């Protein structure tokens, strides 16, 4: 990264530089969670700068460096998530709703492009693998009234695997269970079961 010391007074005379300066400040950005009615503003406010840093880091060339990226995201996750276990590996472009409702166990691998909706509370056990572009949801919209949202805590059991492009819709996944590639899980999946 290149760091430039900028005198704020110089930016006032140049509107382009002023816009760029403000764009680098997380207080001037609006992140998606701030649009949700159920956000706890008091809990989210101190996390917002770190959440913004997570997003901007992933969009940078440095964020694509596998080793550095995993270490940096783990460091941020320890401050953003309700709990972040040991040896967690999170690849680039992983998104989460708030962070403060997300618990991640030890030796978890979350691959690129995963969406973790922790609005209703998401618990991920130890040794879980969530493959590329999988989605895990903890909220659901009423079919007739989009404004009526139901929240449900979701638990992904120890050793579970959610594979490529799979979607889990507000249900638990048991220990050592597997949601197959492109699977859509709408019913709870028991331990050692496979859903496809």
Secondary structure, DSSP 8 states (H G I E B T S, - for coil): -------HHHHHH-HHHHHHHHHT-GGG---GGGG-TT--HHHHHHHHHHHHHHHHHHHSSGGG-HHHHHHHHHHHHHHHSSEE-TT-EE-TT-EES-STTEEE-TT-EE-TT-EE--SS-EEE-TT-EE-TT-EEESEEE-SS-TT-EEE--EEE-TT-EE-TT-EEES--B-TT-EE-TT-EE-S-B-TT-EE-
